[in-house]
Amino acid sequence: MRRMVADRAIPDVHFAGFLNQSQLPTAYACGDVFALLSREHETFGLAVAEAMNFGLPLVLSDKVGCHPDLVSRDLNGYVVSSTDPDAAAAALGRLVADAGLRHRMGAASRARIEEWYPMRTMEGILAAVRYAASSQGR
């Protein structure tokens, strides 16, 4: 990714690397797009939910575990193959080139993550337990 950004002279791209937890809010607030382009399996990708709280559109690889739950293509971001850097570049390019798209997708990310709250999680766990304990779950 670094080489691609350099080769194409894409401005304003920063690879932050490791940040302490206290630095994360500032980093998210400075961002225009959140990308997590893992080549290996991510169990969930908590950083994705964090970025959504800051209203960022998403570009994730298919190896990021939360993508089925948190990303809707063309609504709040894109999911690309972990083996297709051109697709990642194209998705990032669309977002970089279109401020309106970034803002719409960012607002959709924020709205979607607002539905992910502790009580909803607890309700989902209880529903799964009830189902497993019922005759249907056996």
NUSE-12545 format. One record per residue: residue in one letter; x, y, z of N, C-alpha, C in turn. Coordinates in steps of 0.02 Angstrom, whole numbers. Example, Ala and Ser with C-alpha at 12.3 -4.5 7.8 and 13.67 -1.06 7.14 Angstrom:
("A" (660 -284 390) (615 -225 390) (660 -165 390))
("S" (642 -112 354) (684 -53 357) (645 2 394))
//
This chain:
("M" (41 -59 0) (0 0 0) (44 63 0))
("R" (96 62 40) (141 120 42) (171 133 -27))
("R" (192 79 -59) (223 87 -125) (171 113 -176))
("M" (110 88 -172) (58 110 -218) (43 185 -208))
("V" (38 205 -145) (25 276 -131) (82 319 -158))
("A" (143 296 -147) (201 334 -172) (204 334 -248))
("D" (194 276 -279) (198 271 -352) (146 315 -386))
("R" (88 320 -356) (33 359 -387) (30 430 -360))
("A" (77 447 -316) (80 514 -287) (13 536 -258))
("I" (-18 492 -220) (-83 507 -189) (-70 551 -128))
("P" (-99 611 -126) (-85 657 -70) (-126 639 -8))
("D" (-102 662 49) (-138 659 112) (-154 589 136))
("V" (-113 540 120) (-121 472 146) (-68 463 200))
("H" (-91 440 258) (-44 430 314) (-54 360 342))
("F" (-1 325 352) (-2 259 383) (22 269 455))
("A" (-24 269 501) (-8 288 570) (33 235 607))
("G" (26 172 589) (60 121 628) (28 116 697))
("F" (66 91 746) (40 83 813) (26 150 846))
("L" (-32 156 877) (-49 215 917) (-71 191 986))
("N" (-52 227 1037) (-77 213 1104) (-152 229 1106))
("Q" (-188 195 1149) (-260 204 1154) (-279 277 1164))
("S" (-240 314 1202) (-256 384 1214) (-249 427 1151))
("Q" (-214 403 1100) (-204 439 1038) (-259 424 986))
("L" (-298 372 996) (-345 350 946) (-400 401 929))
("P" (-432 432 978) (-485 480 960) (-460 535 913))
("T" (-401 561 925) (-374 613 881) (-362 586 811))
("A" (-335 525 807) (-322 496 741) (-386 485 703))
("Y" (-437 458 735) (-501 448 701) (-532 514 680))
("A" (-529 564 723) (-558 629 708) (-523 663 649))
("C" (-460 648 639) (-422 678 583) (-434 641 518))
("G" (-462 582 521) (-469 541 462) (-528 559 418))
("D" (-522 542 354) (-576 549 306) (-606 482 287))
("V" (-565 430 291) (-584 362 272) (-548 315 319))
("F" (-580 260 337) (-546 209 377) (-538 147 335))
("A" (-476 123 329) (-461 63 291) (-427 12 336))
("L" (-451 -49 334) (-418 -105 368) (-413 -161 316))
("L" (-355 -164 285) (-345 -209 228) (-302 -268 248))
("S" (-326 -305 296) (-290 -363 322) (-283 -417 269))
("R" (-224 -448 268) (-213 -504 222) (-226 -570 257))
("E" (-226 -570 323) (-239 -630 363) (-302 -617 404))
("H" (-330 -669 431) (-393 -665 466) (-391 -619 527))
("E" (-438 -574 531) (-451 -533 591) (-512 -563 625))
("T" (-509 -574 690) (-566 -605 723) (-628 -561 720))
("F" (-621 -497 731) (-678 -452 724) (-655 -387 691))
("G" (-610 -352 723) (-587 -288 698) (-620 -231 736))
("L" (-608 -229 801) (-639 -179 844) (-625 -108 819))
("A" (-569 -97 788) (-553 -30 763) (-604 -6 712))
("V" (-637 -53 677) (-688 -34 629) (-747 -1 665))
("A" (-770 -32 720) (-825 -3 758) (-804 65 787))
("E" (-742 70 809) (-718 134 835) (-720 188 780))
("A" (-697 171 721) (-697 219 666) (-768 240 647))
("M" (-814 193 650) (-883 208 633) (-912 259 682))
("N" (-892 256 745) (-915 305 794) (-892 376 776))
("F" (-840 381 736) (-816 446 714) (-842 464 645))
("G" (-891 426 621) (-923 442 557) (-879 433 496))
("L" (-838 380 496) (-794 369 440) (-821 315 393))
("P" (-816 326 328) (-832 273 281) (-777 220 285))
("L" (-792 159 264) (-748 102 275) (-725 70 210))
("V" (-664 47 210) (-639 2 158) (-604 -54 195))
("L" (-633 -114 191) (-607 -171 228) (-592 -228 181))
("S" (-544 -269 200) (-534 -330 161) (-583 -383 186))
("D" (-591 -434 146) (-636 -488 163) (-610 -531 220))
("K" (-550 -517 245) (-522 -553 302) (-540 -521 369))
("V" (-572 -464 367) (-591 -428 429) (-658 -458 452))
("G" (-657 -489 510) (-713 -528 534) (-780 -492 540))
("C" (-779 -427 553) (-842 -391 563) (-875 -368 499))
("H" (-843 -377 442) (-871 -347 381) (-942 -370 365))
("P" (-962 -432 377) (-1032 -450 361) (-1082 -413 405))
("D" (-1062 -396 466) (-1107 -363 513) (-1107 -288 507))
("L" (-1052 -258 488) (-1045 -186 493) (-1041 -149 426))
("V" (-1029 -183 371) (-1021 -148 308) (-1075 -170 258))
("S" (-1108 -121 231) (-1155 -132 175) (-1126 -96 115))
("R" (-1110 -134 63) (-1079 -105 3) (-1120 -47 -23))
("D" (-1086 6 -38) (-1115 67 -65) (-1159 105 -16))
("L" (-1165 80 45) (-1202 117 97) (-1153 151 144))
("N" (-1109 112 175) (-1061 143 221) (-988 122 206))
("G" (-978 87 151) (-910 69 134) (-906 13 83))
("Y" (-846 -15 79) (-832 -68 30) (-793 -124 63))
("V" (-806 -185 41) (-767 -243 61) (-732 -268 -2))
("V" (-667 -276 2) (-628 -297 -56) (-590 -361 -40))
("S" (-572 -397 -91) (-533 -458 -81) (-464 -441 -53))
("S" (-442 -482 -7) (-376 -472 23) (-320 -483 -28))
("T" (-336 -513 -84) (-286 -528 -135) (-290 -480 -195))
("D" (-330 -427 -188) (-341 -382 -245) (-325 -309 -226))
("P" (-262 -290 -228) (-245 -221 -209) (-275 -169 -256))
("D" (-288 -188 -318) (-319 -140 -364) (-390 -123 -343))
("A" (-426 -173 -317) (-494 -160 -292) (-492 -114 -231))
("A" (-443 -125 -187) (-435 -81 -129) (-420 -10 -152))
("A" (-375 -3 -200) (-357 63 -225) (-418 97 -258))
("A" (-457 59 -295) (-516 87 -328) (-567 111 -276))
("A" (-578 71 -225) (-626 91 -173) (-602 153 -136))
("L" (-538 154 -118) (-511 213 -86) (-513 273 -133))
("G" (-499 262 -197) (-501 316 -246) (-570 347 -253))
("R" (-622 305 -252) (-691 332 -256) (-705 378 -197))
("L" (-684 356 -138) (-696 396 -78) (-654 459 -75))
("V" (-592 454 -97) (-549 513 -98) (-575 565 -147))
("A" (-599 543 -204) (-620 588 -257) (-688 622 -245))
("D" (-729 594 -200) (-798 617 -194) (-814 633 -121))
("A" (-809 697 -103) (-822 718 -34) (-894 703 -13))
("G" (-941 711 -59) (-1011 696 -43) (-1021 623 -26))
("L" (-989 579 -64) (-992 507 -51) (-962 491 17))
("R" (-904 521 32) (-873 511 98) (-920 531 154))
("H" (-951 588 147) (-995 612 200) (-1058 568 207))
("R" (-1087 548 151) (-1146 504 154) (-1129 437 186))
("M" (-1074 407 163) (-1054 342 191) (-1033 349 264))
("G" (-1000 403 281) (-980 414 350) (-1041 421 395))
("A" (-1091 458 372) (-1152 465 412) (-1188 398 419))
("A" (-1186 357 367) (-1216 290 370) (-1178 246 419))
("S" (-1112 252 421) (-1072 214 470) (-1093 233 541))
("R" (-1097 298 552) (-1115 322 620) (-1184 297 639))
("A" (-1232 301 594) (-1300 279 609) (-1302 204 623))
("R" (-1264 166 585) (-1264 93 594) (-1233 73 661))
("I" (-1178 104 679) (-1145 84 741) (-1185 107 802))
("E" (-1226 158 795) (-1268 180 850) (-1318 126 871))
("E" (-1332 79 825) (-1376 23 840) (-1341 -32 880))
("W" (-1275 -29 884) (-1236 -79 920) (-1222 -55 990))
("Y" (-1267 -69 1034) (-1260 -46 1103) (-1265 -107 1150))
("P" (-1242 -101 1211) (-1239 -160 1256) (-1305 -196 1266))
("M" (-1360 -160 1273) (-1425 -193 1284) (-1444 -235 1223))
("R" (-1430 -212 1163) (-1445 -251 1103) (-1403 -314 1101))
("T" (-1340 -308 1121) (-1296 -367 1124) (-1323 -418 1173))
("M" (-1343 -394 1232) (-1371 -439 1282) (-1435 -473 1257))
("E" (-1477 -435 1224) (-1539 -464 1196) (-1523 -519 1145))
("G" (-1472 -508 1104) (-1452 -558 1055) (-1425 -621 1088))
("I" (-1385 -613 1140) (-1359 -671 1176) (-1415 -710 1209))
("L" (-1461 -675 1241) (-1518 -709 1272) (-1561 -745 1221))
("A" (-1572 -715 1164) (-1611 -749 1111) (-1576 -812 1088))
("A" (-1510 -810 1081) (-1473 -869 1060) (-1476 -924 1113))
("V" (-1472 -905 1177) (-1476 -954 1231) (-1546 -985 1232))
("R" (-1597 -944 1226) (-1666 -970 1225) (-1675 -1020 1167))
("Y" (-1649 -1002 1109) (-1655 -1046 1051) (-1619 -1112 1063))
("A" (-1557 -1107 1089) (-1518 -1167 1101) (-1552 -1213 1153))
("A" (-1586 -1182 1201) (-1619 -1221 1254) (-1686 -1249 1232))
("S" (-1714 -1222 1178) (-1779 -1245 1154) (-1772 -1309 1114))
("S" (-1828 -1339 1098) (-1827 -1400 1058) (-1803 -1386 987))
("Q" (-1811 -1325 963) (-1788 -1307 895) (-1713 -1307 890))
("G" (-1679 -1289 945) (-1607 -1284 944) (-1572 -1350 956))
("R" (-1609 -1403 968) (-1577 -1467 983) (-1571 -1512 924))
//
